[in-house]
Amino acid sequence: MRVKLGSCKRSLLLGALVLLGVFYMLATQPRMKQFEGKTMGTTYHVSYVGTFFFDSLDEISNRVHEVLNDVDWRMSTYREDSELMRFNRSPLTTAFKVSSDIVDLVKQSQRISAMSDGAYDVTVGPLVNLWGFGPNGHDSEENALGRLPEREIRDVKVSKLHEWMLKNYPAEVPSQEAIDQVRERVGYQYVVADSANSTLVRNKPVYVDLSSIAKGYGVDQVAQTLNDENIANFMIEVGGEVRVNGSKPDGSQWLIAIRGPDLARGHPPTIVTLDDKALATSGDYLNFFEVDGRRYAHTINPLTGYPEDSGLAEVAVISEKAAEADALATMFMVLGYKKGLYLANREGIAAYFTYRSEKGFDSVASNAFQSYLMN
């Protein structure tokens, strides 16, 4: 009888161990976890490979939200009390203390400005505002959609949304005199960035706008946050800027779709494969206005003072960091696809240009971009 009881206990113990093993295996099985939110006037989405029990989705999503809000609060031009806007009101020729990452972003932007002979310039803000694309002007279709009554959102098509914008945010072309006057307050060379003292100095009444690099920087900060949580496999998207690391739960690469301006016409998106890289896009087909049949997009050429009209509809850039990809995409929109393609090949930049042609749209990839295209 004792033998039978001992055997029963051993069987129960063995069964419990098997169940515990199965439970542990299920609990540690890699699975996709996702969360989303709003920041910087747009939306963000994060997908990462986690486990059932050993990471807290709520805790991680809260940390990510705090990181993005911190970037927004310090670098926004839509908040008068942001760190960047306080610098923009600082006395001329006076060193103004800012966060070290703001100094780093300004210096990074100035390197890209020099590389593009001034086509990219974070002091272009006054011209952006003059043309109505700034904080107080008409808005992008993406942000305009966010202001529609909730009951109307599902009924609004992209083709109708621009009509809604024109009705609610009428625009006009500024005079040449006004453009010339504002251009006097534009020039990246008039900002001195001092990393040692973490200060910026304005030597002219310029206005620094980091919108073309801050979203990408926010993506990079989220990536660092996930790395700090020992999360090695993830995809982050903030307002269209993407960064991925590692792989999906099944071990395959992340696939990213580049929307393209002709997606609404049934043209399939371009698919790229990414591994520990960032991708940023910039285009002229979602944020523009029309006057007398002429189209004016939000990308302003700081050298002319006018919206750039080179025929380039969209560019996608792949880089190690999202901040750099973000800034380079804006730079290429100003340069246009011909000058942009030449520069991309010269500098080894992975860029994919979609431009207007007689048949609608054509695309061309730089040499460094070719390997990312999915066959």
Secondary structure, DSSP 8 states (H G I E B T S, - for coil): -HHHHHHHHHHHHHHHHHHHHHHHHHHTS-EEEEEEEEETTEEEEEEEEE-SSSS-HHHHHHHHHHHHHHHHHHH-SS-TTSHHHHHHTS-TT--EE--HHHHHHHHHHHHHHHHTTTSS-TT-HHHHHHTT-STTS---HHHHHHHS-HHHHTT--HHHHHHHHHHHS------HHHHHHHHTT--GGGEEEETTTTEEEESSS-----HHHHHHHHHHHHHHHHHHTT--SEEEEETTEEEEES--TTS--EEEEE--TTGGGT---EEEEESS-EEEEEESSSSEEEETTEEEES-B-TTTSSB--SSEEEEEEEESSHHHHHHHHHHHHHH-HHHHHHHHHHHT-EEEEEEEETTEEEEEE-GGGGGGB--
